[in-house]
Every structure is written in C-alpha cells, then in structure tokens.
Amino acid sequence: MLQEFKKFAMRGNVVDMAVGIIIGGAFGTIVKSLVADVLMPPIGLLLGGVDFTDLFIILKAGETAGPYTTLAAAQEAGAVVISYGVFINAVISFLIVAFAVFLLIRGINRLQEEKEAPPEEPTTRECPYCASTISIKATRCPNCTSELAAA
C-alpha cells in the first residue's frame, strides 16, 4: 500500500498540482497584502479617512460597553459584530486574483492560437498524367509535356 501511494504521489500531475497550490497560496498572500497595505489606504483616504478593516456593525455589546473605535477593540471586549469592512477587503482581493487569473488564461489562449496557425497555401501539385510534382501555376507538365487545366 505504501508503494502504491508513493507511485501515486510521484506522478507528474500530482506534483504539478502541489506546486500550483503552493504558488497559489503565496500569490494569495501577496494579493492580500496588496489590498490591505497598498490599495485600501488611498481608497480610504479618498473616502474621508475610512479604514475598511474598522468598518463593523455591533450586534451585541461586549463586557465593557462601547463605543468601540476599532474592530480589534470591539472583539477584545467580546462584542458580537458583523465585520463588513473585512468582507469588502476580501471581495477586492478576490477581484484582483480573478483578474490576474483571467490575464493568465488570456495569455495562454493567445499562445495556443499562435501554435495553431493556419496551414500555408500549397505551392505545388501533382501532375494527373505522370504523378510528378509541378508548380501549382503550371499549365503544362515539364516532365510529360501534358497540357494541364488551370489550378
């Protein structure tokens, strides 16, 4: 059974998939940082200094009564909250990842289209009388001198 697992784990597709998952996780971390540390601060500044991670709705106050200035303070006090600002960050992260995957797929599709270029027009044909190869524009076979119909 161990040998079968080893054989399965070392197949090319499984190893490729594992590498893809690891790179995908690292890419997700980079995108999360991009959203939280680069994109959201200027957007929050444009919207009047709003920090999206601190946007929340209190459903039930915690042990110490509010108001809570940050999500972390509300959670520390034990308040039950809906963290819609964190959700907004997650949606923006998803859109960036989806756009990056779209660009990747688009690039791969273009490469495949280049590989599948249409075949070139033929420049030669076969003489129907002597079966030799002649120019497609020939009106007479140079080998058997038969008159040929126009191509």
N, C-alpha and C positions, 0 to 999 in steps of 0.2 A: 504494500500500500504506500509506503514511503517513496519507493521508486516511481510509482505512478504519479504521485504528487510532484516529485522532482521533475519528471518528464513534462507534466502539465505546466508547471511554473516557469520552465525554461523555454517554452515555445515562444516564438517571435512575437506573436500578437499580445501575449500576456505581458511580456517585458515592455513592449511599446506602450501598452495601456498604462502600466505602472509609471513609466517615465512621464506620460501625458498627465496623469493625475498629480504627480509631484510638481511638475511645472505649472499646472493649473492652480494648485494651492498657492504656490509662490506668486503667481500672477494676481490671484485674488487679494493677497496681502498688499501687493504694490498698488492695486486699484483702490483698496480701502484707504490706504494712506494718501493717495492722490486726492480722493474725495474729501476725506476728513481734514487733511492738512493743507491742501493747495486750493481746491475748488470752493469748498464751503465757506472759508473765512471771507474771501472777497464778495461772495454772494450775500452772506450775512451782513457785511458792511454796507453793500448797496441797499439792503432792505432795512437799514436803520440799526445796525449793530446786533442783529439777531444771531445767536449761536444755535444752530439747528439741533444740536445734541441736547440742549437745555429746554427744548420745547416739549412740554408734557401737560397732561390733564390729571389732576388729583381726583381719584375716585373715593379714597378714604384717607383721612389724615393719619399720620403715624403717632408714636408715643409722645413726641414733642410736637406741639401744634405748629402749623405753618404760619406765615407763608414761607415757602422754600424757594430760594433763589436759583438753585441748580438741581438737575436731576439727581446728581450724586447725593446732595443734601437730603432730598426727599426720600431716596432709597435708604440712606443711612438712618433716617428717623423711622423707617418702617412703613412709610406711606405706600398705599396701593395707587399706582399711576399707569397711565397709558402714555408710552414714550413715542409719540408720533414723530418727533424730530429725528430720532434714531432710525425710524422707519423711512423717513424721507432720504436720509443718508444712504440707507440700504438700497432704495429704489434707484438713486443716482448711480451708485456703484454698479448695480445690475445693468443699467442702460449703457454705461461705459464698457463693461465686459461684453455685452451683447453687440455693441458697435464694433469692438475690436475683433470679435469672432466673425462678424459679418465681413469686415475688411479682409480677414484671413481667408475666408471661404471665397470671396470675390477674387482675390489674387490667385488662389489655387485653380478656380474655374478658368481664369484667363490663361494660365499656363497650360491647362489641358486643351483649350481651344487652339493655342499655337501649335501644340503637338499634332492636332487633328486637322492640319492644313489640307485643303482640297488637293487632289492629285493634279499634277501638271497635265496640260493638253498633250496628247501624243504628237510626235513629230515624224513618226514613220508608220508604215502599214505593210501588209503582206500582199505580194502580187498574187491574184487569184489563179494565175496560169502556171507560174513556176515556183511559187511559195517562197520567193526570196524577199528580203526586207528592202523596201524602197521608201523614198521620201513621200510624205503624205500629199505633197503638191504635184507629184509626177503625173503626167498624162500618158507616158509611155514607159514601159519597164526597161531599164537599161540592160537587163540580163537576157530577157527573151524577146525583147522589142515588141511586145504585145501592146496594143492600144488599150488604155485604161479609162474607165469612166471617172469624171471629176469627183474628188472626195467630198 
